[in-house]
């Protein structure tokens, strides 16, 4: 017995003395510790009625979110998502929608006609999807959203902002976060094609700003059952300030500005009739770009005026459509102090869901976060809840709670 004990002890010492084993074991222990300790339940801010609906039909709102343990912090979540996230296979049907001013908007459809859940084309639930700044229907985060809708039998249509969907720019107009006229035109077009189909709006990052501004502007005439936003910036001035911090400027601001400038340069021939294109494409930050291009093109006295008009946070009381808004507290694009928590507590139709981690359109979880993540799962659950239980949602958000005596 003593001999066996000695042999086991020698084997253990020999095993632990191997450098490679020690390193791997230490890393595994750290990952296990961080993963186990850092999972937190998101903070849900909303009326009691909306809360009951969400907790009943969207279990993700009460689940602990465990971010990928080796992908630490909001910046890393944001960067890694771009590099590692898979791109589900999606086949689009493109439509070029003509606008009243002679321009055109590129719409990418997934009709999803061959499904058993909703075989009737005229009444199939439809999701309108708005990409982020410089984004389009080909982005991985958009493809995952489309995939979630398709799996449930729904139709999707991605609204590409003018000049960013691969189409030619026919008029010297692109887009701004405050101008909802193109989105209104698209929703009207979709409702005309499928008047019996329930419609839901989805906006990611800048697309979320546009959707919230649309909901505030249209009120009860929005023609949407509900909306959902992910990683929206609530105060554009605060977002710019955050992105101008040295690290964020290096990692994100310059890259996004470069993409904006490339798009303007691509449409130089038609845009140089209204702006100084050479001056615009020398911009090195988003604020500089908006000062030289967006605020000029859309007739604002200053960039600050444009940012004030674009910020959706203070407009929430004007919305009547139920909307769920997902943000991460460590999002470098949307600082947590700008999230309108106090205002949302007073509104029956607005729900804020805030995770401790997740970055900007990141929400990576698991050791190998290439596939579906927390954001995708939440989106899928919410749209299914809205389309399958519209009466419950309407009842939950229409009743204003009585003030306590």
N, C-alpha and C positions, 0 to 999 in steps of 0.2 A: 504494500500500500504506500509506504514511504517512497519507494522507487518510482511508482506511478506519479505521485505528487511532485517529485523532483523533476521528472521528465516534462510534465505539463508546465511547470514553472519555467524551465529552460526554453520550451517552445514559445511561451508567451513573451519572454524577454527578447528572444530572437526576432519574433514577429514585430514587436513594438520598436525594436532598434533599427529597423529598416527605414531610411529617411523618407522614401516615397510613401510608405504606408503611413508614417507619422503625419506627413503633409496632407495627404488625402483625408485621413481621419480628422485632423484639426479643421480642415475646410468644411467637411461634412457636418461636424459638430456645430460650427459657427452658423452654417446655413440652417440647420435644424433649429437652433436657438432663435435666430432672427425670424424665421418663418413662423415659429410657434408663438413668439411674443408680440409680433407686430401686427397680427390680424386684428382689425377693429370693425365694429358694426358702423356703417355710415350714419351720419346725422340726418334725420328726416325732419324737415320743417314744413308744416302744412296744417290745414284745418283738420279737425277730428274726422269729418266725413271723408275727405280725400285720403287720410291716413288709413282708415278702415278699408277702403277700396284697394289701395296699394298693397297693404299687408296681406290681404286676402288673395289677390290675383298676381302680385309680383313679388315672389319670395326673395328675390335678390335684394330688396330694400332693407330686409332685416337680417341678411346673411353677413357674417364676418368676411371682410375682403382681405385676402392675404396677397399682397403684391409679390411679384417674383423676387426672392430673397437676394439674388445677386445683382438685381437691377434696382439700386438704392437711390431714392430721391426723385423728385419731379423732373429734373433735367434729364437724368438718365432714362427714366421711363419714356419721356418724349422722344429722345434720340433713338433709343433701341427699337421702339415700335416701328420707326421708319425702316430700319435696317433688317429687322428679323421677322416682322409679321408676314404671314402668308397672304397670298392673293387668290381667293376663291375664283374658280372659272365661271365667268358670267358672259353671256352673249346678249348684246344690246341690239335693239332696233332704234336707229337714229331718226329723229324728226327735226327738221329745221322749221321752227315756228316764226312766221312773219309778224312783226310788231307794227303798231299804228304809225310809228315815225319812220318806217321804211327799213328798220333793222331786222335782225334775226337772232333767235335764241335756239341753241342746240339742246334738244331733249333726248335723253337716252332711256328707252323703255325696256322693261322686262315684263312682257305681257302675262307670262305664266299661265297660258291657256290650257296646257295639258296637266291639270291637277284635279283630283277627285273632290277636294274640299269645296271649291268654288268654281264649278264648271261653267256657270253663267257669266259670260264676258261682261254684260252690261251692269251687273251688280257686284262684281268682284271687288273686295276692299282694296284700296289703292293708297300707297305711301309716296308722298312727294318728298324728295331728298335734296337737301341743299349742302353742297360741299363747303370746305373752308377756304380761306384766302389763297388764291392761286391754284386751288384744287379743282378737280373735275371727277367725272364718273370712273376714271381709271385708278384712282387712289385706293390703296389697300383697305383703308378704313371704310370707304364707301362700298367696296365690294363685299365686305363682311356684313354691312348693314343690309345690302340688297339680298345677300344669301339668307339672312335671318327671315326676311319677308317672304322670299321665294319658298323656303321650306315650309312655311305655314299656309301656302296657297294664295298669297296676296300678290297684287301687281305693284311694280315699282316704276317710278319715273324720276330720273335724276335731272335736276334743273342746273345746267351749266351756265354760269354767268357769262354775259356777252364777252367774246374774245378769248375765252378760256376753255372752250369745249372743242377746239380744233376747227371751228368754223371761221369764215372770213368776217371781218367787221365791215358792215355796209354803211354805217353812220358813225360819226365821231363821238360815240357814246359807249362807255364800258359799264361800270357799276359802282355803286357806293353802298356802304352798310346801312345808310339811312334812306336810300331810295327803294321803295317797295313796289314801284310801278310794274317792273318786269315780272316780279313774283305774282302780283295780282293778275296780270295778263295770263300767266301760265296756269294758275289755279282756275281761272275762268274758263280757259281752254279745256282743261281736264274735266271739269264739271259739265261742260257742253258735250264732250265726247261720251261721258259715262255719268249721266245725271242721277242714276240710281245707286251708284257706287259710293259707299262711305269713304271719306278722305281724311287722311292724317298727315300732318306736316312734321318733318324731321330736319333739324339743322345742327351742323357740327361746326364749332368754332365761329368764324364769321357768318357761316350759314345760319347758326343759331341766333346771332344778332339780327340778321335780316328777318328771320321767322318771328322773333319776338316783336320787332318793330311793326311787322305786318299785322300781327294779332292785336297790337295796341291801336293801330290805325283803323282797322276794320271792325273791331269789337264783335258784336253779335252777327255781323255779316261776313265773317271770315270764311264761311263754307268749309270748315274743318271740324271733325268730331273732337280732335285733341291735337296737341303738339308735344314734341319731346326735343330737348336740346342737350347737347353734350359739349362740355368744355367751352361754354360761351363766355365772352368777356363782358362784364356788366357795366363797367365804366371805362370807356375807351382811353381817356386821359391817363387813368391809373395803369391800364395795360401797357400803354406806350412807355410810361415811366419805368415799369418793371422790365420791359424788353430792352430798355436803354442802360440797364445795369451792365457793367463790363462783361461779365461772363455770358449773360443772356444775349447781349449785343453780338458777341463773337459767335455764339452757338446757333442763334436763331434769327436775330434781326437782320443781319447782313444777307443771309441766305434768302429770306423771304423778300427782302427789298430787291435783290438781284433778279429773282423770278418775276417780280412785278415789272421791273425795268425791261427785261427781255420781252415780256408780252407787249409793252408799249412800243418797243422798237420794232417788233414783228408787224405791228399795225401802223407803222410810222407814216405811210403815205396818206392815210385818211385822218390820222390824229394831229398831224402837224398843221392842219388848218385851224385848230382851236387851242393848241398849247405849244410851247417851245420844247419839242421832244428832246433835243440835245441837252437842255437844262434838266429835264425830268430824269433822264437815264443816268445822270451823274449823282443822283440821290444815293446815300449810303445807309439811311435808316428809313423805317416805315413812316416816321413823322415827316422827314424831309420829302418823301415821295408824296404824301398827302398834302403837304404845303404847296408843292410845285404842280401837282396834277389833280388829285381828287377834289380838293376844296375849290380849285380854279374852275374845273370842268362843270361842277354842280352849283356854282354861283354863291359860294359861301364867302363872307367877308374875311374870314380867317380860318386856319386849320382848327383852332380851338372851338370855333362855332360849329364846324363840321363834327368834331368829336362829341360835343355836347348833344347835337341832334342825333348822332348815331347810337349813343349809349342807351341801352334798353332798360336799365335797372329802375329808373324812376317812373317808367311808363307802365309798369305792371298793373296798377289799379285800373287802367283802361282796357285791359284784356277781360274777356268773358269765357273764352275757350279754356278748358282744362289743359294745363301744361306741366310736364315734369321736366325739371332741369338738373342735370348731373354735372357736378364740378368736383375737382380735387383741391384740397387745401394747399397742396404744394405745386400747383400749376404755375409755371413761370410766365404764362401769358395772361393769367387772370388771378391777381392777388386776392387772397381770402378775405382781406378786410373790405373789399369792394362788393362782396356777395351780399345782396339785400335781404339778409335774414330777418331783420325786424319788420320790414315791409311785408314779406311773404307770410308772416304769422297772422296778418290781419286780413288776408285774402282767401276766399273759399276755393278758388280754382287754380292756385299756384302751389306746387310742391318743389322744394329745394332738397336735393339729395347730395350731401357733401361727404366725400371720403377723405381720410387723412392723407392718403397717398394716391398716386395715379398719374400725375403729370398732366400734360396736354394731349388729349386723345390717346392716352397710353393705356392705363388700367391693365397692365400685363400681370398675369398670375400663373403660377406653376413654374417648374424648373425650366421648361422649354416652351416659352410662350409664343408659339408661332400661330396657333389656331385661335379659336373663339376665346375671348376674354370677358372680363366682368362687364364692360360697357356693352358689348355685343349681346350678352345674355340678358342684361337689363332691358335693352331695346326690344329684343324679341318678346320678352314677357309682357312688356307694356303695350306694344301694339296689339298683341293677341288679346289682352285684357280689354282694351278699348273696343276692338272690333267684335268681340264675342259678348261683352257685357256693357253695351252703350247706355242702357237704362240705369244700371247701377252707378255708372260714372256720372251721368247727368244728375241723378238724385243726390249723389255725394257732394257735388260741387256747387249745386244751385242753392242749397240751404245754408244761409249765413247763421253762424252760431250766435246764441244770445249771450250778451255780456253778463258776466257774473255780478250779482248784487253786491 
